Amino acid sequence: MKPKQLNAVTGKRSPSERYAPSTIAHCETVLRSFYAFHLDAGTGPLVNPFPLARAKRAHAHHNPMDRFEPQRAGLYRPRQPKRIPRQIPDEVFNDLFARLSSDRDRALVAFWVSTGARAAELLGVLRSGADPGQQLITVVRKGSRAMQQLPASPDAFVWLRLYQQQLHGLAPAGPDDPLWWTLRKPLRPLTYHAARAMFVRANALLGSNWSLHDLRHTAAYRLARDPGMPITDIQWVLGHASLTTTQIYTTPTPADVIDAVVAHHRRRAEPRPSAEPKPLGYRKESLDVLFGRRNS
């Protein structure tokens, strides 16, 4: 198996020939839940082939003087390394945005990077879900399936308007019709795989390997850097069930740490003001009063 190579632009590793630990863990959870459902319904095997590593009372007879050993939830669940989400730097994003070839693609990327919506959530928006007057776009959340309005940047709605003008008379324009369509005829609703292929082509021109989900990470980092944005508001925008997930984006990136340390060394090299205390002075009016030199 060839070792993973780091991309020169993004610093991300190229896909390996094996599945990533996160993919294996997700598949293990899905299979274990599938067999558990049929086991409870009596329509499956007598034993779950993906058992848990511990029962509900795994420490029922544990000696309280001994330390508790950490145990994984699934017996075959791999350990996942903790990774900090990667964001697209502003200058790189501008270069990547310039490589997009159509107003539809520019509108999609502008919405992704300003709303923080997941790729599939934005692709499922209907025409009635876009409200340029209020600068809101309505998505269906991934987990809860609830409808939620997300604020977007004015530029995103400008590119959307240009795209809709090009699409006028060529695609159904009812309120319940899809907002995004393929560029080639016959027109079909845009799918995730087609949108991903579009973004891969733009990456190839730049020599990078950013993903659509990196646009969501970029939006989250931009919101987290704004001191006027409460962390609970960012949680609502991103649709996180737990605030702990949102707090990941408050962790500085390596580039942020490098910039801060370089600024620290620059401040250390600057001449410092003298530490000697300045002599105390007296106001002229106070001295005039003290020595009786007030004007009559």
VOPAGU-2260 file (C-alpha; in pm, 1 decimal, decimal comma):
REM VOPAGU-2260
SITE   aa  ch    i         X         Y         Z
SITE  MET   A    0       0,0       0,0       0,0
SITE  LYS   A    1     138,6     339,1     -98,9
SITE  PRO   A    2     180,8     598,3     178,2
SITE  LYS   A    3     -54,4     892,8     177,2
SITE  GLN   A    4      79,6    1204,4       7,6
SITE  LEU   A    5      18,7    1554,4     141,4
SITE  ASN   A    6    -134,9    1801,6     -98,8
SITE  ALA   A    7      94,8    2101,3    -153,1
SITE  VAL   A    8    -194,0    2352,2    -145,0
SITE  THR   A    9    -420,7    2219,8     129,8
SITE  GLY   A   10    -186,9    2010,0     341,5
SITE  LYS   A   11    -449,9    1733,6     342,0
SITE  ARG   A   12    -363,5    1372,1     274,5
SITE  SER   A   13    -482,5    1212,2     -45,2
SITE  PRO   A   14    -736,1     928,5     -17,1
SITE  SER   A   15    -587,8     596,7      85,0
SITE  GLU   A   16    -657,3     254,5     -64,2
SITE  ARG   A   17    -815,0     157,5     268,3
SITE  TYR   A   18   -1120,0     297,1     440,7
SITE  ALA   A   19   -1063,9     576,4     691,6
SITE  PRO   A   20   -1127,7     497,3    1061,3
SITE  SER   A   21   -1426,0     734,0    1062,4
SITE  THR   A   22   -1582,6     547,1     768,6
SITE  ILE   A   23   -1529,0     210,9     938,4
SITE  ALA   A   24   -1677,6     341,7    1263,7
SITE  HIS   A   25   -1983,8     475,4    1080,6
SITE  CYS   A   26   -2038,6     144,3     901,9
SITE  GLU   A   27   -2000,6     -44,7    1230,3
SITE  THR   A   28   -2266,6     173,2    1392,2
SITE  VAL   A   29   -2507,1     127,7    1100,1
SITE  LEU   A   30   -2464,8    -251,3    1089,6
SITE  ARG   A   31   -2492,7    -290,1    1466,2
SITE  SER   A   32   -2813,5     -82,6    1470,3
SITE  PHE   A   33   -2953,7    -281,0    1176,4
SITE  TYR   A   34   -2900,8    -617,4    1346,8
SITE  ALA   A   35   -3020,0    -481,4    1682,8
SITE  PHE   A   36   -3347,4    -369,3    1523,6
SITE  HIS   A   37   -3414,5    -709,5    1367,0
SITE  LEU   A   38   -3302,5    -886,3    1684,1
SITE  ASP   A   39   -3562,0    -693,4    1886,2
SITE  ALA   A   40   -3828,1    -754,1    1619,9
SITE  GLY   A   41   -3752,4   -1125,9    1609,7
SITE  THR   A   42   -3679,3   -1120,7    1236,6
SITE  GLY   A   43   -3302,7   -1151,6    1252,1
SITE  PRO   A   44   -3025,9   -1364,0    1399,9
SITE  LEU   A   45   -3018,6   -1465,8    1763,8
SITE  VAL   A   46   -2686,7   -1286,6    1820,9
SITE  ASN   A   47   -2577,4    -947,7    1694,8
SITE  PRO   A   48   -2258,3   -1001,0    1488,0
SITE  PHE   A   49   -2147,9    -649,0    1588,7
SITE  PRO   A   50   -2182,6    -659,1    1970,0
SITE  LEU   A   51   -2104,7    -387,3    2217,1
SITE  ALA   A   52   -1778,3    -402,6    2404,1
SITE  ARG   A   53   -1955,6    -347,4    2735,0
SITE  ALA   A   54   -2299,1    -412,8    2880,1
SITE  LYS   A   55   -2511,0    -166,5    3071,6
SITE  ARG   A   56   -2370,7    -299,5    3401,8
SITE  ALA   A   57   -2012,9    -359,8    3290,4
SITE  HIS   A   58   -1877,9    -204,3    3613,8
SITE  ALA   A   59   -2145,2    -338,5    3848,5
SITE  HIS   A   60   -1890,0    -533,3    4058,8
SITE  HIS   A   61   -1598,7    -296,1    4007,2
SITE  ASN   A   62   -1373,3    -221,2    4303,0
SITE  PRO   A   63   -1412,5     153,4    4368,7
SITE  MET   A   64   -1045,8     168,4    4474,1
SITE  ASP   A   65    -933,0      59,3    4128,0
SITE  ARG   A   66    -929,8     285,9    3822,3
SITE  PHE   A   67   -1191,5     239,3    3553,4
SITE  GLU   A   68   -1045,3     113,0    3227,2
SITE  PRO   A   69   -1180,0     296,0    2919,2
SITE  GLN   A   70   -1391,4      74,8    2695,4
SITE  ARG   A   71   -1511,7     132,3    2341,4
SITE  ALA   A   72   -1881,5     127,5    2258,1
SITE  GLY   A   73   -1846,6    -129,8    1978,9
SITE  LEU   A   74   -1632,5    -440,8    1998,2
SITE  TYR   A   75   -1509,6    -394,8    1639,9
SITE  ARG   A   76   -1515,4     -15,6    1641,0
SITE  PRO   A   77   -1173,9     133,3    1552,8
SITE  ARG   A   78   -1014,1     413,9    1745,8
SITE  GLN   A   79   -1050,5     748,2    1574,0
SITE  PRO   A   80    -780,6    1014,2    1599,3
SITE  LYS   A   81    -897,2    1356,9    1705,0
SITE  ARG   A   82    -858,6    1589,7    1410,8
SITE  ILE   A   83    -908,5    1964,4    1385,0
SITE  PRO   A   84   -1136,7    2056,2    1092,3
SITE  ARG   A   85    -957,1    2231,0     808,3
SITE  GLN   A   86   -1073,2    2562,9     670,8
SITE  ILE   A   87    -996,8    2722,8     335,4
SITE  PRO   A   88    -785,8    3039,6     381,6
SITE  ASP   A   89    -942,3    3353,0     238,1
SITE  GLU   A   90    -678,2    3408,0     -30,4
SITE  VAL   A   91    -700,2    3043,5    -141,6
SITE  PHE   A   92   -1079,9    3055,9    -139,5
SITE  ASN   A   93   -1077,7    3363,4    -364,9
SITE  ASP   A   94    -850,2    3181,4    -609,0
SITE  LEU   A   95   -1070,4    2872,1    -598,0
SITE  PHE   A   96   -1386,2    3078,9    -646,7
SITE  ALA   A   97   -1232,4    3239,6    -955,3
SITE  ARG   A   98   -1189,3    2892,9   -1110,2
SITE  LEU   A   99   -1564,8    2822,7   -1105,0
SITE  SER   A  100   -1707,3    2823,3   -1455,4
SITE  SER   A  101   -2077,9    2910,1   -1413,4
SITE  ASP   A  102   -2307,3    3134,5   -1211,9
SITE  ARG   A  103   -2477,6    2824,6   -1069,9
SITE  ASP   A  104   -2150,0    2698,8    -927,0
SITE  ARG   A  105   -2063,2    3042,7    -788,8
SITE  ALA   A  106   -2404,4    3067,9    -622,7
SITE  LEU   A  107   -2369,3    2721,0    -468,9
SITE  VAL   A  108   -2023,0    2785,6    -326,5
SITE  ALA   A  109   -2124,7    3130,6    -200,1
SITE  PHE   A  110   -2422,0    2978,7     -16,4
SITE  TRP   A  111   -2214,9    2694,9     128,7
SITE  VAL   A  112   -1946,2    2924,4     263,8
SITE  SER   A  113   -2187,0    3184,2     404,7
SITE  THR   A  114   -2462,4    2966,1     553,7
SITE  GLY   A  115   -2255,3    2675,1     683,7
SITE  ALA   A  116   -2519,3    2435,5     549,8
SITE  ARG   A  117   -2423,5    2080,3     465,4
SITE  ALA   A  118   -2383,2    2001,8      96,2
SITE  ALA   A  119   -2691,8    1780,9      76,3
SITE  GLU   A  120   -2900,9    2029,4     276,2
SITE  LEU   A  121   -2837,8    2309,2      27,4
SITE  LEU   A  122   -2888,8    2086,4    -276,2
SITE  GLY   A  123   -3235,0    1993,9    -144,7
SITE  VAL   A  124   -3361,7    2353,8    -132,9
SITE  LEU   A  125   -3679,2    2428,4    -329,5
SITE  ARG   A  126   -3747,0    2748,9    -522,7
SITE  SER   A  127   -3985,1    2864,8    -250,5
SITE  GLY   A  128   -3704,1    2822,4       2,5
SITE  ALA   A  129   -3500,7    3115,3    -132,3
SITE  ASP   A  130   -3603,0    3455,9       3,8
SITE  PRO   A  131   -3375,2    3726,7    -144,1
SITE  GLY   A  132   -3568,6    4006,2      27,9
SITE  GLN   A  133   -3484,7    3874,2     374,7
SITE  GLN   A  134   -3157,4    3711,6     259,5
SITE  LEU   A  135   -3276,5    3376,8     395,6
SITE  ILE   A  136   -3269,8    3029,0     248,9
SITE  THR   A  137   -3469,0    2737,9     395,2
SITE  VAL   A  138   -3300,7    2398,5     429,6
SITE  VAL   A  139   -3410,4    2066,0     574,9
SITE  ARG   A  140   -3172,0    1962,8     851,2
SITE  LYS   A  141   -2989,7    1633,4     817,3
SITE  GLY   A  142   -3066,2    1476,3    1153,9
SITE  SER   A  143   -3394,7    1622,2    1275,4
SITE  ARG   A  144   -3542,9    1673,5     925,0
SITE  ALA   A  145   -3673,1    2006,0    1051,5
SITE  MET   A  146   -3700,0    2307,1     820,7
SITE  GLN   A  147   -3472,3    2594,3     918,1
SITE  GLN   A  148   -3407,9    2935,2     766,2
SITE  LEU   A  149   -3041,2    3029,7     734,8
SITE  PRO   A  150   -2908,8    3380,4     660,9
SITE  ALA   A  151   -2677,3    3403,5     361,8
SITE  SER   A  152   -2447,6    3669,0     218,3
SITE  PRO   A  153   -2580,4    3923,5     -33,6
SITE  ASP   A  154   -2327,6    3800,4    -290,9
SITE  ALA   A  155   -2481,9    3454,2    -280,8
SITE  PHE   A  156   -2822,8    3591,4    -376,9
SITE  VAL   A  157   -2666,3    3801,8    -655,0
SITE  TRP   A  158   -2513,0    3492,0    -811,9
SITE  LEU   A  159   -2841,9    3306,1    -759,6
SITE  ARG   A  160   -3032,5    3576,8    -943,7
SITE  LEU   A  161   -2789,7    3562,6   -1235,9
SITE  TYR   A  162   -2825,8    3184,4   -1248,0
SITE  GLN   A  163   -3205,8    3199,8   -1237,5
SITE  GLN   A  164   -3204,3    3453,5   -1520,2
SITE  GLN   A  165   -3006,8    3209,8   -1735,9
SITE  LEU   A  166   -3244,1    2929,8   -1639,5
SITE  HIS   A  167   -3561,9    3126,8   -1716,5
SITE  GLY   A  168   -3796,9    2929,3   -1939,8
SITE  LEU   A  169   -3572,7    2620,9   -1944,7
SITE  ALA   A  170   -3660,8    2453,0   -1612,7
SITE  PRO   A  171   -3981,2    2427,4   -1405,4
SITE  ALA   A  172   -4020,5    2732,8   -1185,1
SITE  GLY   A  173   -4292,7    2627,2    -944,1
SITE  PRO   A  174   -4255,7    2683,4    -569,4
SITE  ASP   A  175   -4209,8    2310,1    -507,4
SITE  ASP   A  176   -3957,4    2258,3    -788,8
SITE  PRO   A  177   -3584,6    2215,5    -716,5
SITE  LEU   A  178   -3368,8    2526,4    -701,3
SITE  TRP   A  179   -3059,3    2364,7    -855,8
SITE  TRP   A  180   -3043,2    2192,8   -1194,4
SITE  THR   A  181   -2776,9    2037,2   -1411,7
SITE  LEU   A  182   -2616,2    2253,6   -1679,1
SITE  ARG   A  183   -2641,4    1993,8   -1954,5
SITE  LYS   A  184   -2969,0    1915,5   -2127,5
SITE  PRO   A  185   -3200,3    1749,8   -2059,9
SITE  LEU   A  186   -3206,7    1937,6   -1733,1
SITE  ARG   A  187   -3227,0    1724,4   -1419,8
SITE  PRO   A  188   -3219,3    1812,7   -1048,5
SITE  LEU   A  189   -2860,9    1853,5    -933,6
SITE  THR   A  190   -2740,0    1563,2    -718,7
SITE  TYR   A  191   -2463,8    1549,7    -459,3
SITE  HIS   A  192   -2233,5    1346,5    -684,1
SITE  ALA   A  193   -2270,9    1597,0    -969,4
SITE  ALA   A  194   -2199,5    1890,5    -735,6
SITE  ARG   A  195   -1897,8    1708,7    -593,4
SITE  ALA   A  196   -1765,7    1645,7    -946,1
SITE  MET   A  197   -1799,5    2018,8   -1018,4
SITE  PHE   A  198   -1594,0    2103,8    -709,4
SITE  VAL   A  199   -1333,5    1840,3    -796,3
SITE  ARG   A  200   -1284,8    2002,3   -1138,2
SITE  ALA   A  201   -1230,3    2342,1    -976,7
SITE  ASN   A  202    -980,8    2184,7    -735,4
SITE  ALA   A  203    -791,8    2025,5   -1023,9
SITE  LEU   A  204    -730,3    2368,3   -1180,3
SITE  LEU   A  205    -585,3    2490,6    -850,4
SITE  GLY   A  206    -399,9    2170,4    -765,7
SITE  SER   A  207    -587,8    2132,1    -434,6
SITE  ASN   A  208    -809,4    1866,1    -280,9
SITE  TRP   A  209   -1064,1    2062,8     -78,0
SITE  SER   A  210   -1399,1    1893,7     -21,9
SITE  LEU   A  211   -1751,1    2032,5     -13,3
SITE  HIS   A  212   -1758,0    1978,2     362,0
SITE  ASP   A  213   -1451,0    2203,0     395,8
SITE  LEU   A  214   -1675,8    2491,1     286,9
SITE  ARG   A  215   -1893,5    2421,8     593,9
SITE  HIS   A  216   -1580,3    2417,8     811,7
SITE  THR   A  217   -1473,2    2749,6     658,6
SITE  ALA   A  218   -1808,5    2910,1     735,6
SITE  ALA   A  219   -1790,6    2781,0    1094,5
SITE  TYR   A  220   -1440,0    2920,1    1147,7
SITE  ARG   A  221   -1542,0    3258,6    1007,1
SITE  LEU   A  222   -1836,2    3278,3    1245,5
SITE  ALA   A  223   -1627,3    3162,4    1542,0
SITE  ARG   A  224   -1365,5    3433,5    1478,0
SITE  ASP   A  225   -1626,7    3709,6    1497,8
SITE  PRO   A  226   -1630,5    3839,4    1857,9
SITE  GLY   A  227   -1985,9    3960,9    1804,5
SITE  MET   A  228   -2118,5    3608,1    1738,5
SITE  PRO   A  229   -2219,1    3410,7    2051,1
SITE  ILE   A  230   -2120,7    3045,8    2039,6
SITE  THR   A  231   -2485,7    2944,7    2089,8
SITE  ASP   A  232   -2584,4    3136,3    1775,2
SITE  ILE   A  233   -2314,3    2954,4    1579,1
SITE  GLN   A  234   -2448,5    2625,1    1714,3
SITE  TRP   A  235   -2796,0    2715,5    1586,0
SITE  VAL   A  236   -2666,6    2813,4    1242,1
SITE  LEU   A  237   -2464,1    2493,4    1203,1
SITE  GLY   A  238   -2744,6    2275,5    1338,7
SITE  HIS   A  239   -2531,6    2101,8    1601,4
SITE  ALA   A  240   -2716,2    1903,8    1866,6
SITE  SER   A  241   -2432,5    1952,2    2115,8
SITE  LEU   A  242   -2244,7    2271,4    2197,7
SITE  THR   A  243   -1927,3    2064,5    2236,6
SITE  THR   A  244   -1927,3    2000,5    1862,3
SITE  THR   A  245   -1945,1    2373,1    1789,3
SITE  GLN   A  246   -1659,8    2448,7    2029,2
SITE  ILE   A  247   -1423,2    2258,5    1801,4
SITE  TYR   A  248   -1415,1    2564,1    1575,4
SITE  THR   A  249   -1286,5    2785,9    1856,5
SITE  THR   A  250    -958,4    2590,8    1847,5
SITE  PRO   A  251    -698,6    2794,1    1656,7
SITE  THR   A  252    -562,7    2644,2    1338,3
SITE  PRO   A  253    -187,6    2592,7    1287,9
SITE  ALA   A  254    -182,4    2895,7    1056,8
SITE  ASP   A  255    -345,0    3110,7    1328,0
SITE  VAL   A  256     -89,3    2996,8    1585,4
SITE  ILE   A  257     201,3    3067,0    1349,2
SITE  ASP   A  258      72,1    3418,6    1276,5
SITE  ALA   A  259      27,5    3487,8    1648,3
SITE  VAL   A  260     379,9    3368,1    1733,6
SITE  VAL   A  261     532,9    3571,4    1448,8
SITE  ALA   A  262     348,6    3880,8    1575,9
SITE  HIS   A  263     479,1    3803,9    1926,2
SITE  HIS   A  264     841,0    3797,9    1804,9
SITE  ARG   A  265     781,9    4119,8    1612,3
SITE  ARG   A  266     657,1    4291,6    1927,1
SITE  ARG   A  267     957,3    4160,9    2122,4
SITE  ALA   A  268    1194,4    4313,0    1865,1
SITE  GLU   A  269    1039,0    4659,5    1888,3
SITE  PRO   A  270    1208,3    4908,4    2127,8
SITE  ARG   A  271    1036,9    4922,4    2460,2
SITE  PRO   A  272     949,5    5249,6    2631,7
SITE  SER   A  273    1161,8    5349,9    2928,1
SITE  ALA   A  274    1053,1    5191,9    3254,3
SITE  GLU   A  275    1170,3    5487,8    3465,1
SITE  PRO   A  276     880,3    5664,1    3635,9
SITE  LYS   A  277     808,8    6013,4    3514,2
SITE  PRO   A  278     839,0    6292,3    3772,9
SITE  LEU   A  279     513,7    6414,8    3911,6
SITE  GLY   A  280     408,2    6756,0    3791,8
SITE  TYR   A  281     180,5    7020,0    3940,0
SITE  ARG   A  282     -81,8    7217,5    3762,1
SITE  LYS   A  283      -3,0    7588,2    3724,4
SITE  GLU   A  284    -338,5    7684,0    3873,8
SITE  SER   A  285    -262,8    7482,4    4188,4
SITE  LEU   A  286      77,4    7652,2    4229,6
SITE  ASP   A  287     -79,6    7996,9    4191,8
SITE  VAL   A  288    -323,6    7918,7    4468,1
SITE  LEU   A  289     -45,7    7776,7    4688,9
SITE  PHE   A  290     176,7    8085,1    4658,9
SITE  GLY   A  291    -101,5    8341,4    4656,5
SITE  ARG   A  292     -58,0    8444,1    4294,7
SITE  ARG   A  293    -424,2    8441,1    4210,7
SITE  ASN   A  294    -543,1    8724,3    3991,5
SITE  SER   A  295    -750,5    8970,4    4181,9
